[in-house]
Amino acid sequence: DIKKCQESIDDYQKGKYYCVYFHENRYWGRLLKVFSHDDESVATDVELKFLHYKCGFWEFPKNYDIQIIETEFVFMGPTTPAEITKNGFKFNEDEKAFE
């Protein structure tokens, strides 16, 4: 459920990965920072370090892609990579995220 995913975003999830729908595509990003109106409210924006898809794996680009986006674009997570290799990351949720 997307709403439940968005409501789960808080400082305890830093370092976990979320999938976002952004600029007509889907991307995985590692949560770096959470922004909200106050300590009691749900997150309004997040700072993510995005992975890029290359040759069947997700990887951090040479020049990091770090952006602040509104939580309304987050639709899946939190999760951690199912596979980490020298080629990059794989997520079990990829198939579901890209349906």
Secondary structure, DSSP 8 states (H G I E B T S, - for coil): -HHHHHHT-SGGGTT-EEEEEETTEEEEEEEEEEE-SSTTS--SEEEEEE-EEETTEEE--SS-EEEEEEGGGEEEEEE--SEEETTEEE-TTHHHHT-
